[in-house]
Amino acid sequence: MIQDSDCRIGVPFIPIPAEKIAAIVITQSSDSASTVEPPDAETNAIAGHLSATAIMPHKATVVPIAH
């Protein structure tokens, strides 16, 4: 039963089958911060589709991405 803010359910990791692990890299290097770029036309289009799906999921359509 969860009664306090420090109570947790589940596991503190994402379970992954061992056969899916190719390597474990141990390093002392720090993580680098990701650079966040301003949204471009493609990012705005994705956001628009997500917003439309959240508002009217019954009218959502799948739009193929051209490569």
C-alpha positions in Angstrom: 0.0 0.0 0.0 1.4 3.4 -0.9 1.0 5.8 2.0 4.1 8.1 1.7 5.8 10.0 -1.1 8.8 7.8 -0.8 6.9 4.6 -1.4 7.3 3.0 -4.8 5.7 0.2 -6.8 7.3 -1.8 -9.6 11.0 -2.0 -10.3 13.7 0.7 -10.5 14.7 -0.3 -14.0 13.3 -1.3 -17.4 13.4 -5.1 -17.8 15.3 -6.1 -20.9 15.9 -9.7 -22.1 19.6 -10.5 -21.7 19.8 -11.6 -25.4 18.9 -8.0 -26.4 22.0 -6.6 -24.7 24.9 -6.2 -27.0 27.4 -4.6 -24.6 27.8 -2.8 -21.3 30.1 0.2 -21.4 31.6 1.3 -18.1 33.0 4.8 -18.3 34.0 7.7 -16.0 32.9 10.3 -18.6 30.1 12.6 -17.6 26.9 12.8 -19.6 26.7 15.7 -22.0 23.7 18.0 -22.1 21.6 17.7 -25.1 21.3 20.8 -27.3 17.7 21.8 -27.8 17.1 23.4 -31.2 14.1 25.6 -31.9 11.2 23.7 -33.6 11.3 23.4 -37.4 8.4 22.7 -39.7 8.6 18.9 -39.2 8.7 19.3 -35.4 5.7 21.6 -35.6 3.8 19.1 -37.8 4.4 16.3 -35.4 3.2 18.4 -32.5 0.1 19.3 -34.5 -0.6 15.6 -35.1 -0.1 14.8 -31.4 -2.3 17.7 -30.3 -5.1 16.7 -32.8 -4.9 13.0 -31.6 -5.1 14.1 -27.9 -8.1 16.3 -28.6 -10.0 14.0 -31.0 -8.5 10.5 -30.9 -11.4 9.0 -32.8 -10.5 11.2 -35.8 -6.8 10.6 -35.7 -5.1 9.5 -38.9 -1.8 8.0 -39.6 0.4 10.1 -41.9 3.3 8.2 -43.5 6.7 10.0 -43.2 8.5 10.3 -46.6 12.1 9.3 -46.5 
